[in-house]
Amino acid sequence: MAEYVVEFGRDGGRVEADGRLDAAAFHRNHQAIWQALAPFLEGRRGDVVEVGSGTGQHVVEFAGRTPDITWWPSDLNEAHLRSIAAWSAHAQAGNVRAPLRIDLGDPLWCPQMRDGSGPGPLLAVFCANVVHIAPWPVAEGLIAGAARYLAPDGRLFLYGPFKQGGRHTAVSNAVFDTSLRSGNPEWGVRDVAELEQVATKAGLQLSDTIAMPANNLVLVFARI
């Protein structure tokens, strides 16, 4: 079972009486992330899984922009799962399903993905700020599961800081990476090439790399 460096609600963020947690990063990045997702998702129908939904703010925000898409949030942390459900109820988001308890260390993710009670073949998988704050097997499980469950024309979107060509894209990312690895040597900013290698073995290829504010990227993977 993977352990993550951030547990919202214990990081000084606001906690509402109904369990809603607030992530400062959401307020900074959700508009930019949506601009990266929108060309593929706008006007589409289907199921989208967000893995590592954290507070649940992203999934509720994006669900409001895509009324014909059914969103399936997920997390492993119990406080996060409560927050996701609370944000969905607060927003009265009819196209957001109850959060799944997905352990990305398991390439099969969770029983609901296989027993018919979860989504069908996925239009997309979205994951923000996870692979650098978890052990490497989490990245491997994330990609393996996406390759297993994506529809033939589906996409995997990964958002966060990444190295390119073995180098950090900014000094701030290098400092962040050092901080992560000092806390746990299994964490750290991942190199795009390493993720590509895992994806290729799973039957996915990097189809786009989108530059984002604050030295982040969105990596888009499609079937080979």
ABEGO torsion letter per residue (X at the ends): XBBBABBBGAAGBBBBAAGBBBBAAAAAAAAAAAAAAAAAABGBBEBBBBBGAEAGAAAAAAAAABAABBBBBBBABAAAAAAAAAAAAAAGBAABBBBBBBBAABAAGBAAAAAGABBBBBABBBBBGAAAABBAAAAAAAAAAAAAABBAABBBBBBEBBBBGGBBABAAAAAAAAAAAAABAABEBBBAAAAAAAAAAAGBBBABBBBBBGGBBBBBBBBX
